Amino acid sequence: MIVAMSRFRVLDKREQDVRQAFLDRPRLVDDQPGFLGIEVFQDQTDDTIFHLVTRWSDPASFRTWHSGPAHKRSHELMPKGLKLDSAFTELRILERLEAVQDGDRDIFEHFAGDWGALTRAHLASSALAHGVVATPGGGILAATPAMERLLGSEPGRLQGQSLWQFLIPESAGELRSRVALGSRLAPEGRSRDVRFLMTFIGRGSREHRLACNVDVHPDAFALLCEPLGGSAI
């Protein structure tokens, strides 16, 4: 895998316009062969400086994109009249150092670590991937369509509700304990690799038993579950 890292400085006090342009980007790169992901960063000590980082499976894929019409069009969608410091602009191509051997489980981890777009698409369409992101206090921030269906909610209606009300008391207590432990020990104590069982309460007070993993962050936790033995609804 390679990383293409661009650095540039805005000269005409249009930092907010640049921020918004990246937030509203047309995603022309997302379906390009070899594309693995993109992140944009704004310097915290000098907000005129931006870093654009894209990940690619190989150098040829990046070069094809960089020299193609879609890349040119994406630049044309930046704020009109934007002035950059040409002396500061820089592009670096970095190769990730890794030792991957045929038959080694690290091969799967090598690809899975860059499956951001594929994971988002899978979570949005899967009938088995039941995911939810919540605050440490249990306030739901987002949920996959499968989780919304399991809990009997209309799309987008779970946000702001308490996750605990959708769990039997024993499961709610188990999850609270894991979130509290993960918050104290993160990142060393993150329990994303430890699977445990939880019982959710869906429409009509129907109970659903799911196998779950939790990943605890300082300001939220992500819960990803799947039903035991097939569909939960």
N, C-alpha and C positions, 0 to 999 in steps of 0.2 A: 504494500500500500504506500502511496505517496500523499503528501500534503502540499498544496499550493497556498502559500501565505503571502498576501498582499498587504502593504502598509501605505497609507496616504494621509496627507494633512490638508484640511480645508482652510482656505485663506480668506474667504469673504463672509465669515460669521454666519454660515448657513448650516451649522452642525445639526440643528433640529430638522432641517429639510432632508439632510442625508440620513439621519436616523429613521425618519418616517418612510423614506424611499426604500430602505432595506426592510422595514417592517411590512411594507406593502408590495414587496418584490413580486414580480409575475411568475416566479418559479419556473423560468424557462430552462434552468439547468437540471431540474429535478429528475427528468426522464432521460437524461443523456446517458449513453452507454458508459459504464465504468464509474459513474458518479455515486458516491457513498454518503455525502453529507456536507452541510455548510453551517458555519457559525460566523457571526459578525460581532466584533468587540469594539467598544469605545474606551479610550484611555481614561483612567480615573484621575490622573494628575494633569492631563491636558486634553480637554474634550474636543479639540480640533483634530485629534489623531484617531484614525480608525484602522482596525486590522480585519481583513477578510480572509477566512480560512475555509478552504474546500478540501475534501478528502476524495481520493480517486483510487481505483483498483490498480492502475498502472499509468506510467507517464504518457503513453500514446493516447489514452482516453482524454487526459487533460489537454494535450496539445490539439487534438481534434476539436474539442469544445472551444478552446481559447482562440483558435483561428477561424471558427465557423460563424455563420450569420446570426445564430441565436445569441452568442456572446456579444456581438456588436449591438444587437437590438437591446440587450439588457443594459448596456451602457447608455444607450440613447434615452432610456427611461429614467435616468438620474436627473436631478433638478437642472433645469435649463440655465445656462450661464454660470454653472458652478466652476469656481477657480480652485485649483489644487497646486500645492508646492511641488513642482516637477523635480526639484533637487532632492526632495524627501521621499518621493514615491519609490517603492521597492517591491520586487516580486522574488520570492525564494521558493524553490522546489525541494522538499525534504522527503527522504525515504525513511520509513519506520524500520528500526532494527528489530529483527525477530528471527528466531530459529524455529521453523516449522517443518516437520518431517511427515512423509506420507504415512497414513495410518495413525498418526498421533492425534489425540483429542484436541490438541492446540489448533489444528487446522479448522475445526468447527468454531472454536473460540475466536480465531483470527477473523473469520467472516461474520460471525454473530455480533462481534463488538462494533461492527459498522452497519448493522441492519436497522438503522433508525427509521428510514422511510418505509422499509418492508414491515417493520414492527407496527408502525402507526396504521398502515393499511390493513394488517391482519387484525389488530384490535378493533378496528372500526367495522369489520365485516364478519368476524368469527362468532359463531353461536356458542362456542365453548370457552372463549377467553373472557372471563368475568373480572374486570379491573375497576379499581376506584382509587382516586387520589383524595386525601383528606388532610385537614390540619391536625396537629397533635391532639387537639381537643375533640376531634371526631367530625368536624364540619366538612361536608362533602364539597370538594372543589370541582371534580369531574368524574364521570363514570362511562364505561364502554356501553355500547348499545345492548350487549348481552346482559350486563349487570342491571341496566334499566329495565329490561324485560323481566328478569328474574324477580326484581323487587316490585314489579307491577307499576312502574312509573312511566309517564310520558317522556319523550326525549327532552333532555335539558331541564327536567323538573326536580332532579335530585339535588342540584347545586344549592348549598346553603342548609340543607337538612342534616340532621345528626345521623351519622352512620350507626351509632349504638342502638337506635330504635329498630334497626333492621337485623339485629343479632339477638340470639337467646342470651340470657345473663351470663352463662358460663363462657360462651364465645366472646362476648363483649369484654369480660374480665381478662380472658387470655390475650386478646389483642391489645388491650390497654397496657398490660404488663410488658408485652413485647415492644410496644412503641415507647414506653417509658425507659426500658432498658436500652433500646437502640439510641434514644436521645442522649442518654448519659455517656454511652460508649462510642458513639459514631465518630469517625467512620470505622474504627477497628471492630466495634461491636455490631455492625450492620448484619441483620439476620436474613438477608435475601436468599441465602442458600439453604435455609432450614424450612422444610415444608411441615405444615401443621393443619389440622382439620378444624373447620368452623361451620356453624350452623346458622344460615340466614333465614329470615322470615319474609316470605313473599306475599303476594296477593292472596287474600282469604286466609291469612295466618298459616299458609302452607310452609313447611320447613324444608330447606334445601341444604344438603351436606356437601361442602366443597373443600378441596385440598388447596391450601393457599401458601404463598410466599409474601413476606413483607419486607420492604426496603425503606428504612427510616432515615430521613434527612432532618436537619435542624428545624425547618419551618413546615414540614409536611411529611407524610408517609404514603407510599404507593403499595397497594395490595393487589396482587394478581392471583386469581384462583381459577380452578377448573372443576367441574362436577365429577363425582366418582362414578365411573362406569357409564359415561355418556352424558346426554343432554340433561340439564337440571330442570328444564321446564317442558 
